[in-house]
């Protein structure tokens, strides 16, 4: 009876010993208020194209606090059109003092449906973890867009027709 149990343990132990731990990722939608006035800069190049620069501070990076922590940061541009994704590509930063500048140029029409995603995490063998910052470019092009989108999606509630019982809790 003990022999089959030991055999089962011998096969399952290596599988459980090699699994990596997982961590929770924090997803943050970056708005113009959260980014600040220097967080996202836009410069029109012509009537059709705009240059976007996203500034990220490195002052409080874990590497600055503890150089043995392998800290990974990556930027990705997700360009979308009316019918879905057109392009997804990495954006490499340029260092400027204590800041990283992620710069890319987009046609204005595509910028309205696109987003820049910045990921930050410790490279410690865990699956997930860290922070994901998502910049919807339309929020920076038209800061009142979220409010317009919210108002467009409000649906009026229609109560069913019928009689309701009289209110008996009226003050006397």
Number of C-alpha atoms within 10 A of each C-alpha: 5 6 7 9 9 10 10 10 10 11 10 10 10 10 9 9 8 8 11 11 10 11 11 11 15 13 12 14 11 20 19 18 10 10 15 12 9 11 17 20 14 15 11 14 12 10 8 11 16 18 16 21 19 21 21 19 14 14 12 9 15 16 15 12 10 10 10 9 14 12 17 15 16 15 20 17 18 18 20 18 14 10 6 10 12 12 11 14 11 13 17 15 19 12 14 11 9 10 15 17 19 22 17 16 15 17 16 18 13 18 23 20 17 24 20 24 20 21 18 18 18 17 15 13 10 15 14 15 17 19 17 20 16 18 22 20 21 19 16 21 15 12 14 11 13 13 9 11 10 9 10 9 8 8 7 6 6 6 6 6 6 6 6 6 6 7 6 6 6 6 4 3
